[in-house]
Amino acid sequence: MEPNRAPSNATQPQPDDILDIDLEEFRICNFVSLLESDLVNNFQQLKAAFPAALLEVKTANNWIKQASKRPIPKMLFSEFWYEQELCILFADTNVGKTILAVQIADSISRGHPIPGFKLEANAQKVIYCDFELNDKQFQGRYSRNYKEPYVFSDNFLRVEINPDADFPEDASFEISLSNAIEKVITDTGAKIVIIDNITYLRHENEKAKDALPLMKHLKRLKNKYGLSLLVLAHTPKRDLSKPLTRNDLQGSKVLMNFCDSSFAIGESSSDSSLRYIKMIKVRSTEHIFDSDNIIVCQITKPHNFLHFEFLHFDSEYKHLKTVSEQDKQMLEDEIRKCINEEPTISAYAIAKKLCPNEKNFNSFKIKVLRIYKKLRPANMADEDLPESVPGNIPVEDLPSPARASCPMEEDLSQTKSLNQPGELVTNW
């Protein structure tokens, strides 16, 4: 009896033939690109294998001796911004970033400090990259009904994008703009540069991989030309009942981590015409202008120059949004209704149900917890609630200070605004 034969080749896959086909397709379509990628990687590794100039080693005493030969950085805008710093000024839209930045540029270009603030540097050229206003809008702000214009110093060099420039379609706008700014720096010899605003340099800043190259580029410009850079940025929508922090800067945390200093402008909830300036990050001095010592200003235009006018120092908490008794009672009524409809419902579930804005959930659930503990049935013990901390809010969802206890939030009282001379400007 003949041994069993393998099935016919017609019904069997032909691995050799398939491999040959795949290899052939691979050679035609992918070989060149893979070879190019491999060569680039090998070349980069070869260059990185000889980082002779990447690190410089000296004793700590020698570093101090070397630094002592350079001049001490001078104040450009009080303790907020010093020479040779990369500083970020951020605020919400329509709060007055550009107004203050132009005022700072005007002050430096003239060598005259803004009243209420300090300036140690001499009068010098300032490059103001204005990517927000067109020339007519700029004229309107710094004139009286488009007549009697304010006369700036010739040291004030305003730059805007030329709409008629011949720009290649396949070129990167952001790279071309950065190169153009560098050319203006070398052509003018200016050491002070203000950029309004950062989104024009890099449209996407939310991720570290996008923000890091931008900050490295700005640092490189600063070190290469000995610049003092002030870069304007936005804040996302924020809770106006909370103090301004570094987390309110829109974009990746890389922006805050890599800058030398930062300050922010807040809008007073006690008077819409008032603004306050708060120090956020500092390396060259003490943290002077914190939540307990903000600078309160008003925006005014008595003649032909829109500007911040210094008023006084104050506590930030007096200018934050407060919750009215009516709002508190409405929230309590809603929580009571949820408990009546479902007696075993947790505080966390109520917070999830009632929270009007997911971004503010962490602070909102603490408010719910406080009211929930007051309203929930007395005979319901904490252990009756699954996975509970008091009020059944999972521990991992509580802010770290609240894991030990959930403090009552302070009631912040509104303050009356100060009446100051000058024309108050609330729309611009």
Sine and cosine of phi, psi and omega as CSV:
sin_phi,cos_phi,sin_psi,cos_psi,sin_omega,cos_omega
0.00,0.00,0.76,-0.64,-0.05,-1.00
-0.96,0.27,0.62,-0.79,0.04,-1.00
-0.90,0.44,0.41,-0.91,0.01,-1.00
-0.89,0.45,0.73,-0.69,0.02,-1.00
-1.00,-0.06,0.47,-0.88,0.06,-1.00
-0.92,0.39,0.49,-0.87,0.03,-1.00
-0.84,0.54,0.33,-0.94,-0.03,-1.00
-0.86,0.52,0.54,-0.84,0.02,-1.00
-0.89,0.45,-0.33,0.94,-0.02,-1.00
-0.92,0.40,-0.48,0.88,-0.02,-1.00
-0.98,-0.17,-0.05,1.00,-0.01,-1.00
-0.99,-0.15,0.63,-0.78,0.11,-0.99
-0.91,0.41,0.52,-0.85,-0.02,-1.00
-0.96,-0.30,1.00,0.01,-0.09,-1.00
-0.86,0.51,-0.60,0.80,-0.01,-1.00
-0.90,0.43,-0.67,0.74,-0.03,-1.00
-0.92,0.40,-0.68,0.74,-0.01,-1.00
-0.89,0.45,-0.68,0.74,0.02,-1.00
-0.87,0.49,-0.66,0.75,0.02,-1.00
-0.89,0.47,-0.65,0.76,-0.01,-1.00
-0.92,0.40,-0.70,0.71,-0.02,-1.00
-0.90,0.43,-0.67,0.75,0.01,-1.00
-0.90,0.44,-0.64,0.77,0.00,-1.00
-0.90,0.43,-0.69,0.73,0.04,-1.00
-0.90,0.43,-0.62,0.78,0.04,-1.00
-0.88,0.47,-0.70,0.71,-0.02,-1.00
-0.88,0.48,-0.64,0.77,-0.07,-1.00
-0.95,0.30,-0.68,0.73,-0.18,-0.98
-1.00,-0.08,-0.57,0.82,-0.22,-0.98
-0.88,-0.48,-0.24,0.97,-0.15,-0.99
-0.89,0.46,-0.70,0.71,-0.05,-1.00
-0.90,0.43,-0.71,0.70,-0.03,-1.00
-0.92,0.40,-0.63,0.78,0.03,-1.00
-0.92,0.40,-0.64,0.77,0.03,-1.00
-0.91,0.43,-0.66,0.75,0.02,-1.00
-0.89,0.46,-0.71,0.71,0.02,-1.00
-0.88,0.47,-0.65,0.76,-0.01,-1.00
-0.91,0.42,-0.65,0.76,0.01,-1.00
-0.91,0.41,-0.65,0.76,0.02,-1.00
-0.89,0.45,-0.71,0.71,0.01,-1.00
-0.89,0.46,-0.68,0.73,0.01,-1.00
-0.90,0.43,-0.62,0.79,0.00,-1.00
-0.92,0.39,-0.66,0.75,0.03,-1.00
-0.90,0.43,-0.65,0.76,0.03,-1.00
-0.91,0.41,-0.60,0.80,0.01,-1.00
-0.91,0.42,-0.68,0.73,0.02,-1.00
-0.92,0.39,-0.63,0.78,-0.02,-1.00
-0.95,0.33,-0.29,0.96,-0.01,-1.00
-0.97,0.26,-0.19,0.98,-0.01,-1.00
-0.79,-0.61,0.90,0.44,-0.04,-1.00
-1.00,0.09,0.82,0.58,-0.13,-0.99
-0.86,0.51,-0.62,0.78,-0.09,-1.00
-0.98,-0.21,0.15,0.99,-0.08,-1.00
-0.95,0.32,-0.65,0.76,-0.03,-1.00
-0.87,-0.49,0.61,-0.79,0.03,-1.00
-0.84,-0.54,0.82,-0.57,-0.09,-1.00
-0.92,-0.39,0.80,-0.60,0.10,-1.00
-0.59,-0.81,0.29,-0.96,0.11,-0.99
-0.94,0.35,0.40,-0.92,0.01,-1.00
-0.85,0.52,-0.62,0.78,0.01,-1.00
-0.90,0.44,-0.62,0.78,0.02,-1.00
-0.93,0.36,-0.58,0.81,0.06,-1.00
-0.89,0.46,-0.70,0.72,0.01,-1.00
-0.90,0.43,-0.65,0.76,0.02,-1.00
-0.89,0.46,-0.66,0.75,0.01,-1.00
-0.91,0.42,-0.69,0.73,-0.03,-1.00
-0.92,0.39,-0.50,0.87,-0.04,-1.00
-0.92,0.39,-0.29,0.96,0.01,-1.00
-0.99,0.15,-0.22,0.97,0.03,-1.00
-0.99,-0.14,0.46,-0.89,-0.04,-1.00
-0.92,0.38,0.46,-0.89,0.04,-1.00
-0.95,0.31,0.77,-0.64,0.01,-1.00
-0.85,0.52,0.67,-0.74,-0.02,-1.00
-0.98,-0.19,0.39,-0.92,0.03,-1.00
-0.94,0.33,0.70,-0.71,0.12,-0.99
-0.97,-0.25,-0.54,0.84,0.06,-1.00
-0.54,-0.84,0.99,0.14,-0.11,-0.99
0.75,0.67,-0.56,-0.83,0.00,-1.00
-0.99,0.14,0.02,1.00,-0.02,-1.00
-0.96,0.29,-0.58,0.81,-0.12,-0.99
-0.54,-0.84,0.83,-0.56,0.02,-1.00
-0.93,-0.36,0.26,-0.96,0.10,-1.00
-0.85,0.52,0.54,-0.84,0.07,-1.00
0.89,0.46,0.45,0.89,0.10,-1.00
-0.94,-0.35,0.56,-0.83,0.21,-0.98
-0.99,-0.11,0.96,-0.29,-0.11,-0.99
-0.91,-0.41,0.61,-0.79,0.04,-1.00
-0.91,-0.42,0.82,-0.57,0.12,-0.99
-0.96,-0.28,0.85,-0.52,-0.01,-1.00
-0.76,-0.65,0.46,-0.89,0.01,-1.00
-0.20,-0.98,0.20,-0.98,0.04,-1.00
-0.95,0.30,0.24,-0.97,0.03,-1.00
-0.90,0.45,0.67,-0.75,0.09,-1.00
0.93,0.36,0.41,0.91,0.05,-1.00
-0.99,-0.12,-0.43,0.90,0.09,-1.00
0.82,-0.57,0.40,0.91,0.02,-1.00
-0.85,0.53,-0.78,0.63,-0.05,-1.00
-0.90,0.43,-0.62,0.78,0.01,-1.00
-0.87,0.50,-0.74,0.67,-0.01,-1.00
-0.93,0.37,-0.64,0.77,-0.03,-1.00
-0.90,0.44,-0.67,0.74,0.05,-1.00
-0.90,0.43,-0.63,0.78,0.02,-1.00
-0.90,0.44,-0.65,0.76,0.06,-1.00
-0.90,0.44,-0.70,0.72,0.02,-1.00
-0.88,0.48,-0.68,0.74,0.03,-1.00
-0.89,0.46,-0.65,0.76,0.00,-1.00
-0.88,0.47,-0.73,0.68,-0.03,-1.00
-0.92,0.38,-0.65,0.76,-0.03,-1.00
-0.90,0.44,-0.47,0.88,0.01,-1.00
-1.00,-0.07,-0.38,0.93,-0.09,-1.00
0.98,0.18,0.35,0.94,0.00,-1.00
-0.90,-0.43,0.81,-0.59,-0.01,-1.00
-0.93,0.36,0.49,-0.87,0.14,-0.99
-0.94,0.34,0.75,-0.66,0.00,-1.00
-0.80,0.61,0.80,-0.59,-0.03,-1.00
0.99,-0.11,-0.15,0.99,-0.02,-1.00
-0.80,-0.60,0.20,-0.98,-0.06,-1.00
-0.95,-0.33,0.56,-0.83,0.13,-0.99
-0.63,-0.78,0.86,-0.51,0.00,-1.00
-0.97,-0.24,-0.37,0.93,-0.06,-1.00
-0.97,0.23,0.41,-0.91,0.06,-1.00
-0.98,0.20,0.27,-0.96,0.06,-1.00
-0.86,0.51,0.70,-0.72,-0.05,-1.00
-0.34,-0.94,0.15,-0.99,0.00,-1.00
-0.94,0.35,0.62,-0.78,0.06,-1.00
-0.76,-0.64,0.80,-0.61,0.10,-1.00
-1.00,-0.08,0.88,-0.48,0.04,-1.00
-0.93,-0.36,0.96,-0.27,0.01,-1.00
-0.99,0.10,0.99,-0.16,-0.09,-1.00
-0.99,-0.14,0.99,-0.14,0.02,-1.00
-0.97,-0.24,0.24,0.97,-0.02,-1.00
-0.95,-0.31,-0.73,0.68,-0.10,-0.99
-0.96,-0.26,0.55,-0.84,0.19,-0.98
-1.00,0.03,0.07,-1.00,-0.11,-0.99
-0.90,0.43,-0.55,0.84,-0.01,-1.00
-0.94,0.33,-0.65,0.76,0.06,-1.00
-0.90,0.44,-0.63,0.78,0.04,-1.00
-0.90,0.44,-0.67,0.75,0.03,-1.00
-0.88,0.47,-0.66,0.75,-0.03,-1.00
-0.89,0.46,-0.60,0.80,-0.01,-1.00
-0.95,0.31,-0.54,0.84,-0.13,-0.99
-0.88,-0.48,0.76,0.65,0.12,-0.99
-0.35,-0.94,0.09,-1.00,0.04,-1.00
-0.95,-0.32,0.98,-0.19,-0.07,-1.00
0.80,0.60,0.70,0.71,0.03,-1.00
0.91,0.42,0.29,0.96,0.11,-0.99
-0.77,-0.64,0.20,-0.98,-0.01,-1.00
0.76,0.65,0.90,0.44,-0.07,-1.00
-0.92,0.39,0.50,-0.87,0.11,-0.99
-0.94,0.34,0.67,-0.74,-0.04,-1.00
-0.99,-0.13,0.94,-0.33,0.05,-1.00
-0.99,0.17,0.32,-0.95,0.13,-0.99
-0.94,0.33,0.49,-0.87,0.06,-1.00
-0.93,0.37,-0.17,0.99,0.09,-1.00
-0.97,0.24,-0.24,0.97,0.00,-1.00
-1.00,0.08,0.95,-0.32,-0.04,-1.00
-0.94,-0.33,0.96,-0.27,-0.02,-1.00
-1.00,-0.02,0.69,-0.72,-0.03,-1.00
-0.83,-0.56,0.73,-0.68,0.15,-0.99
-0.68,-0.73,0.26,-0.96,-0.05,-1.00
-0.96,0.28,0.74,-0.67,0.03,-1.00
-0.99,0.16,0.93,-0.36,-0.04,-1.00
-0.93,0.37,-0.31,0.95,-0.03,-1.00
-0.99,-0.12,0.11,0.99,-0.02,-1.00
-0.91,0.41,0.61,-0.79,0.03,-1.00
-0.99,0.16,0.99,-0.16,-0.11,-0.99
-0.93,-0.36,0.85,-0.53,0.00,-1.00
-0.87,0.49,0.68,-0.74,-0.06,-1.00
-0.91,0.42,-0.55,0.84,-0.08,-1.00
-1.00,0.00,0.04,1.00,-0.02,-1.00
-1.00,0.02,0.44,-0.90,0.05,-1.00
-0.98,0.18,0.85,-0.52,0.00,-1.00
-0.89,0.45,-0.67,0.74,-0.06,-1.00
-0.90,0.43,-0.68,0.73,0.02,-1.00
-0.92,0.39,-0.67,0.74,0.01,-1.00
-0.89,0.45,-0.63,0.78,0.01,-1.00
-0.92,0.40,-0.67,0.74,0.02,-1.00
-0.88,0.47,-0.67,0.75,0.03,-1.00
-0.91,0.41,-0.59,0.80,0.01,-1.00
-0.92,0.39,-0.64,0.77,0.05,-1.00
-0.89,0.45,-0.66,0.75,0.02,-1.00
-0.89,0.46,-0.60,0.80,0.02,-1.00
-0.91,0.40,-0.64,0.77,0.05,-1.00
-0.88,0.47,-0.62,0.78,0.01,-1.00
-0.89,0.46,-0.73,0.68,-0.02,-1.00
-0.94,0.34,-0.57,0.82,-0.02,-1.00
-0.94,0.33,-0.60,0.80,-0.08,-1.00
-1.00,-0.07,-0.42,0.91,-0.06,-1.00
0.96,0.27,0.23,0.97,-0.01,-1.00
-0.95,0.32,0.54,-0.84,0.01,-1.00
-0.94,-0.35,-0.13,0.99,0.02,-1.00
-0.92,-0.38,0.83,-0.56,-0.02,-1.00
-0.75,-0.66,0.78,-0.63,0.08,-1.00
-0.88,-0.48,0.78,-0.62,-0.06,-1.00
-0.89,-0.45,0.86,-0.51,-0.04,-1.00
-0.82,-0.58,1.00,-0.06,0.16,0.99
-0.67,-0.74,-0.08,-1.00,-0.20,-0.98
-0.93,0.38,-0.41,0.91,-0.05,-1.00
-0.91,0.41,-0.37,0.93,0.04,-1.00
-0.97,0.25,-0.43,0.90,0.03,-1.00
-0.99,0.17,-0.54,0.84,0.03,-1.00
-0.44,-0.90,0.94,-0.35,-0.11,-0.99
-0.89,0.45,-0.61,0.80,-0.05,-1.00
-0.95,-0.30,0.92,-0.39,0.01,-1.00
-0.83,-0.56,0.13,0.99,-0.09,-1.00
-0.96,0.29,-0.48,0.88,-0.05,-1.00
-0.96,-0.29,0.52,-0.85,-0.05,-1.00
-0.88,0.48,-0.58,0.81,-0.05,-1.00
-0.91,0.41,-0.38,0.92,0.05,-1.00
-1.00,-0.05,-0.64,0.77,-0.06,-1.00
-0.96,0.27,-0.55,0.84,-0.07,-1.00
-0.88,0.47,-0.74,0.67,0.04,-1.00
-0.87,0.50,-0.59,0.81,0.02,-1.00
-0.90,0.44,-0.74,0.67,-0.03,-1.00
-0.92,0.39,-0.58,0.81,0.06,-1.00
-0.90,0.43,-0.62,0.78,0.01,-1.00
-0.91,0.42,-0.69,0.72,0.01,-1.00
-0.91,0.41,-0.63,0.77,0.05,-1.00
-0.89,0.45,-0.64,0.77,0.00,-1.00
-0.90,0.43,-0.70,0.72,0.05,-1.00
-0.88,0.48,-0.69,0.72,-0.02,-1.00
-0.87,0.50,-0.73,0.69,-0.05,-1.00
-0.96,0.28,-0.59,0.81,-0.06,-1.00
-0.92,0.38,-0.64,0.76,-0.10,-1.00
-0.93,-0.38,0.08,1.00,-0.01,-1.00
0.90,0.44,0.70,0.71,-0.13,-0.99
-1.00,0.03,0.35,-0.94,0.26,-0.97
-0.91,-0.42,0.90,-0.44,-0.13,-0.99
-0.93,-0.38,0.75,-0.66,0.16,-0.99
-0.87,-0.49,0.88,-0.47,-0.06,-1.00
-0.90,-0.43,0.79,-0.62,-0.01,-1.00
-1.00,-0.02,0.60,-0.80,-0.02,-1.00
-0.58,-0.82,0.21,-0.98,-0.04,-1.00
-0.98,-0.20,0.19,-0.98,0.21,-0.98
-0.91,-0.41,0.53,-0.85,0.15,-0.99
-0.96,0.29,0.03,-1.00,0.08,-1.00
-0.87,0.49,0.76,-0.65,-0.08,-1.00
-0.75,-0.66,0.30,-0.95,0.05,-1.00
-0.98,0.20,0.92,-0.39,-0.09,-1.00
-0.96,0.28,-0.06,1.00,0.08,-1.00
-1.00,-0.03,-0.03,1.00,-0.02,-1.00
-0.95,-0.33,0.54,-0.84,0.03,-1.00
-0.90,0.43,0.43,-0.90,0.09,-1.00
-0.94,0.35,0.71,-0.70,0.04,-1.00
-0.70,-0.72,0.08,-1.00,0.04,-1.00
-0.89,0.45,-0.38,0.92,0.01,-1.00
-0.96,0.29,-0.17,0.99,0.01,-1.00
-1.00,0.06,-0.07,1.00,0.09,-1.00
-0.97,0.26,0.82,-0.57,-0.03,-1.00
-0.94,0.34,0.74,-0.68,0.01,-1.00
0.91,-0.42,-0.11,-0.99,-0.02,-1.00
-0.92,0.40,0.46,-0.89,0.07,-1.00
-0.91,0.42,-0.25,0.97,0.05,-1.00
-0.85,0.53,-0.58,0.82,0.00,-1.00
-0.86,0.51,-0.73,0.69,-0.01,-1.00
-0.96,0.30,-0.61,0.79,-0.04,-1.00
-0.91,0.42,-0.57,0.82,-0.13,-0.99
-1.00,-0.09,-0.20,0.98,0.03,-1.00
-0.99,0.15,0.35,-0.94,0.01,-1.00
-0.99,0.11,-0.57,0.82,-0.03,-1.00
-0.46,-0.89,0.28,-0.96,0.00,-1.00
-0.36,-0.93,0.59,-0.81,0.14,-0.99
-0.60,-0.80,0.32,-0.95,-0.12,-0.99
-0.73,-0.69,0.37,-0.93,0.08,-1.00
-0.92,-0.39,0.77,-0.64,0.07,-1.00
-0.91,-0.42,0.44,-0.90,0.05,-1.00
-0.99,-0.15,0.77,-0.64,-0.02,-1.00
-0.95,0.30,0.74,-0.67,0.06,-1.00
-0.99,0.15,-0.25,0.97,0.03,-1.00
-0.99,0.16,-0.41,0.91,0.00,-1.00
-0.38,-0.93,0.89,-0.45,-0.09,-1.00
-0.91,0.42,-0.26,0.97,0.02,-1.00
-1.00,0.07,-0.16,0.99,-0.05,-1.00
-0.99,-0.12,0.57,-0.82,0.10,-0.99
-0.79,-0.61,0.43,-0.90,0.11,-0.99
-0.75,-0.66,0.53,-0.85,-0.05,-1.00
-0.93,-0.38,0.78,-0.63,-0.09,-1.00
-0.77,-0.64,0.71,-0.71,0.06,-1.00
-0.97,0.23,0.76,-0.65,-0.02,-1.00
-0.95,-0.31,-0.71,0.70,0.00,-1.00
-0.65,-0.76,0.63,-0.78,-0.03,-1.00
-0.50,-0.87,0.59,-0.80,0.04,-1.00
-0.82,-0.58,-0.38,0.93,-0.13,-0.99
-0.99,-0.10,-0.10,1.00,-0.05,-1.00
-0.38,-0.92,-0.10,-1.00,0.08,-1.00
-0.96,0.28,0.34,-0.94,0.05,-1.00
-0.99,0.14,1.00,0.08,-0.17,-0.98
-0.99,0.14,-0.77,0.64,-0.14,-0.99
-0.99,-0.11,0.95,0.32,-0.01,-1.00
-0.99,-0.10,-0.32,-0.95,-0.08,-1.00
-0.88,0.48,-0.45,0.89,-0.03,-1.00
-1.00,-0.02,-0.03,1.00,-0.08,-1.00
-0.49,-0.87,0.86,0.51,0.03,-1.00
-0.99,0.13,0.29,-0.96,0.06,-1.00
-0.97,-0.24,0.87,-0.50,-0.03,-1.00
-0.99,-0.10,0.75,-0.66,-0.01,-1.00
-0.72,-0.69,0.24,-0.97,0.20,-0.98
-0.81,-0.59,0.51,-0.86,0.04,-1.00
-1.00,-0.02,0.82,-0.57,-0.11,-0.99
-0.64,-0.77,0.40,-0.92,0.05,-1.00
-0.59,-0.81,0.98,0.21,-0.05,-1.00
-0.92,0.38,-0.43,0.90,0.00,-1.00
-0.67,-0.75,-1.00,0.00,-0.09,-1.00
-0.74,-0.67,0.32,0.95,-0.03,-1.00
-0.70,-0.71,0.95,-0.32,0.02,-1.00
-0.97,0.26,0.82,-0.57,-0.12,-0.99
-0.38,-0.92,0.22,-0.98,0.12,-0.99
-1.00,0.08,0.74,-0.67,0.06,-1.00
-0.93,-0.37,0.84,-0.54,0.00,-1.00
-0.90,0.43,0.72,-0.70,0.05,-1.00
-0.92,-0.39,-0.89,0.46,-0.07,-1.00
-0.18,-0.98,0.10,-1.00,0.13,-0.99
-1.00,-0.07,0.47,-0.88,-0.06,-1.00
-0.33,-0.94,0.04,-1.00,0.11,-0.99
-1.00,-0.05,0.69,-0.72,-0.01,-1.00
-0.88,0.48,-0.53,0.85,-0.10,-1.00
-0.90,0.43,-0.38,0.92,0.05,-1.00
-0.97,0.26,-0.22,0.98,-0.07,-1.00
-0.92,-0.39,0.10,0.99,0.03,-1.00
-1.00,0.05,0.39,-0.92,0.01,-1.00
-0.93,0.37,0.71,-0.71,0.02,-1.00
-0.94,-0.33,0.44,-0.90,0.01,-1.00
-1.00,-0.09,0.81,-0.59,-0.03,-1.00
-0.96,0.29,0.31,-0.95,0.04,-1.00
-0.89,0.45,-0.54,0.84,0.02,-1.00
-0.91,0.41,-0.67,0.74,0.03,-1.00
-0.90,0.44,-0.65,0.76,0.02,-1.00
-0.89,0.46,-0.66,0.75,-0.02,-1.00
-0.92,0.39,-0.61,0.79,0.03,-1.00
-0.89,0.45,-0.66,0.75,0.03,-1.00
-0.91,0.41,-0.66,0.75,0.02,-1.00
-0.89,0.45,-0.65,0.76,0.03,-1.00
-0.90,0.45,-0.63,0.77,0.01,-1.00
-0.92,0.39,-0.64,0.77,0.02,-1.00
-0.92,0.39,-0.66,0.75,0.03,-1.00
-0.87,0.49,-0.65,0.76,0.02,-1.00
-0.89,0.46,-0.66,0.75,0.02,-1.00
-0.89,0.45,-0.64,0.76,-0.01,-1.00
-0.93,0.37,-0.64,0.77,0.01,-1.00
-0.91,0.41,-0.62,0.78,-0.01,-1.00
-0.95,0.30,-0.55,0.83,-0.03,-1.00
-0.61,-0.79,1.00,0.02,-0.12,-0.99
-0.84,0.54,-0.46,0.89,-0.04,-1.00
-1.00,-0.04,0.09,1.00,-0.04,-1.00
-0.90,0.43,0.58,-0.81,-0.02,-1.00
-1.00,0.02,0.33,-0.95,0.06,-1.00
-0.89,0.46,-0.62,0.79,0.00,-1.00
-0.88,0.47,-0.68,0.73,0.00,-1.00
-0.91,0.41,-0.61,0.79,0.05,-1.00
-0.91,0.42,-0.69,0.73,0.02,-1.00
-0.87,0.49,-0.67,0.74,0.03,-1.00
-0.88,0.47,-0.60,0.80,-0.06,-1.00
-0.96,0.27,-0.60,0.80,-0.14,-0.99
-0.99,-0.17,-0.25,0.97,-0.10,-0.99
-0.87,0.50,0.86,-0.52,-0.04,-1.00
-0.98,0.22,-0.37,0.93,-0.06,-1.00
-0.61,-0.80,0.89,-0.46,-0.07,-1.00
-0.87,0.50,-0.50,0.87,-0.02,-1.00
-0.91,0.41,-0.45,0.89,-0.03,-1.00
-0.98,-0.19,0.32,0.95,-0.12,-0.99
-0.90,0.44,-0.65,0.76,-0.07,-1.00
-0.86,0.51,-0.69,0.72,0.01,-1.00
-0.97,0.24,-0.55,0.83,-0.03,-1.00
-0.92,0.39,-0.63,0.78,-0.06,-1.00
-0.93,0.36,-0.43,0.90,0.07,-1.00
-0.93,0.37,-0.65,0.76,0.06,-1.00
-0.88,0.47,-0.69,0.72,0.01,-1.00
-0.88,0.47,-0.67,0.74,-0.01,-1.00
-0.86,0.51,-0.68,0.73,-0.03,-1.00
-0.89,0.46,-0.70,0.72,-0.01,-1.00
-0.95,0.31,-0.61,0.79,-0.02,-1.00
-0.87,0.49,-0.67,0.74,-0.02,-1.00
-0.91,0.42,-0.47,0.88,0.02,-1.00
-0.98,0.18,-0.52,0.85,-0.13,-0.99
-0.99,-0.14,-0.40,0.92,-0.15,-0.99
-0.91,0.41,0.45,-0.89,-0.03,-1.00
-0.84,0.54,0.67,-0.75,-0.07,-1.00
-0.92,0.40,-0.44,0.90,-0.05,-1.00
-1.00,0.09,0.05,1.00,0.01,-1.00
-0.99,-0.12,0.94,-0.34,-0.02,-1.00
-0.99,0.15,0.34,-0.94,0.00,-1.00
-0.87,0.50,-0.57,0.82,-0.06,-1.00
-0.94,0.33,-0.23,0.97,0.06,-1.00
-0.96,0.27,-0.22,0.97,-0.03,-1.00
-0.98,-0.20,0.83,-0.56,-0.07,-1.00
-0.91,0.42,0.60,-0.80,0.07,-1.00
0.78,0.63,0.76,0.65,-0.20,-0.98
-0.98,-0.21,0.61,-0.79,0.51,-0.86
-0.96,-0.27,0.08,-1.00,-0.01,-1.00
-0.77,0.63,0.85,-0.53,-0.01,-1.00
1.00,-0.01,0.05,1.00,0.06,-1.00
0.88,0.48,0.59,0.81,0.16,-0.99
-0.99,-0.12,0.86,-0.51,-0.02,-1.00
-0.82,0.58,0.65,-0.76,-0.06,-1.00
-0.85,0.52,-0.64,0.76,-0.07,-1.00
-0.93,0.36,-0.27,0.96,0.01,-1.00
-1.00,-0.07,-0.09,1.00,0.03,-1.00
-1.00,0.04,0.60,-0.80,0.17,-0.99
-0.86,0.51,0.50,-0.87,-0.11,-0.99
-0.82,0.58,-0.64,0.77,0.01,-1.00
-0.91,0.42,-0.43,0.90,-0.08,-1.00
-1.00,0.06,-0.13,0.99,-0.02,-1.00
-0.94,0.34,-0.50,0.86,0.05,-1.00
-1.00,0.09,-0.65,0.76,0.02,-1.00
-0.38,-0.92,0.34,-0.94,0.01,-1.00
-0.91,-0.41,1.00,-0.04,-0.10,-0.99
-0.94,0.35,0.44,-0.90,0.08,-1.00
-0.94,0.34,0.63,-0.78,0.04,-1.00
-0.98,0.21,0.60,-0.80,-0.02,-1.00
-0.95,0.30,0.62,-0.78,0.13,-0.99
-1.00,0.07,0.86,-0.51,-0.06,-1.00
-0.98,-0.21,0.82,-0.57,-0.03,-1.00
-1.00,0.01,0.58,-0.81,0.04,-1.00
-0.97,0.25,0.47,-0.88,0.04,-1.00
-0.90,-0.43,0.51,-0.86,0.03,-1.00
-0.96,0.28,0.63,-0.78,-0.01,-1.00
-0.96,0.27,0.40,-0.91,0.01,-1.00
-1.00,-0.06,0.72,-0.69,0.05,-1.00
-1.00,0.06,0.88,-0.47,-0.01,-1.00
-0.85,-0.53,0.47,-0.88,0.02,-1.00
-0.93,0.37,0.38,-0.92,0.03,-1.00
0.93,-0.37,0.39,-0.92,-0.02,-1.00
-0.99,0.16,0.89,-0.45,0.01,-1.00
-0.98,0.19,0.67,-0.74,-0.03,-1.00
-0.87,-0.50,0.88,-0.47,0.01,-1.00
-0.93,-0.37,-0.26,0.97,0.04,-1.00
-0.81,-0.58,0.77,-0.63,0.05,-1.00
-0.49,-0.87,0.00,0.00,0.00,0.00
